[in-house]
């Protein structure tokens, strides 16, 4: 399995392509921006895109959907019924989804947005904006922050600690580092700033 | 991408090393694994999909090597030369770097979280989109480097220099700084407070 990441200056967010070299299938995760580099990566490797995973439906994660769906026919997977006017295969709560050769475990992590999801594929956890290295996502209220913190912690504590974390914003991390150092996951962490700013 | 599979020893949750089915702790013949891994490093310019967790490297040169999708968590590097090496999607969490040379490296989307750097130089490097959170940097030199969108959250920086660096969107939230210089760097574009960091 090969992971390709793309940093978009529009929204300063990460998009990922995960390709399976045996089956030549690929999935997109949070295609915030699609450019010729990403399409070339698919074409040059002979991949067939078989799905788009959306961690939450903010523009930074979804702007590229229209472009992708014009080029490739594939399902759009997210926790909202419709994203950018396209119907989705809805996931909610926790579960497992088989998409081609990819076994995708999903976990709802509401708080940053109501439709926030984590997707786990092999040893990789794609966390969107809900969890970034040493930070948790912004919310619109202290109550939202508490919900986010609890859902993220509940999800992380059931996972193997060698999990690699790929967020939508900022550099990658590991579960071991987040559990050890992320102050914003601690119950007694008080910082009004975590709920002051929102991005769209 | 790194296929992280557990050590075959029942109950062990550590990933197994490359060229082995156990972790370093449970390897019966660590020297044999070390030898195989060193031969691989010597024979390959591109170091890809390797798992070398908890290994120790001393007086070794990785100069001009290309690291891709590899795990070196909990490793120790002493007197190691990484000059002009490049790194993409690599994991160096909880490592110890002592007297290491990382000048003119090109590091992107790589994590060093929780690592300790002592007398290390990154001078004239591209350290973009990388994770230095919770690191302990002592006598570490980042001068003349591009640190765009990297993070040093909760890092402890002592006698460390960021002179003439691009620190646009570089995050220095909750850092502990002693004798740290940002001379000639664009500090107004860096992020020093949590509220400036939008997620």
Interface residues (C-beta under 8 A of the other chain):
Chain A: X1 X2 X3 X5 X7 X12 X18 X112 X122 X123 X124 X129 X132 X133 X134 X135 X136 X137 X138 X160 X161 X162 X163 X164 X169 X170 X171 X172 X173 X174 X176 X177 X180 X181 X183 X191 X193 X194 X196 X197 X198 X199
Chain B: X1 X2 X3 X4 X6 X13 X14 X15 X69 X73 X89 X91 X93 X94 X109 X110 X111 X113 X114 X129 X130 X131 X133 X134 X149 X150 X151 X153 X154 X169 X171 X174 X193 X194 X195 X197 X198 X199
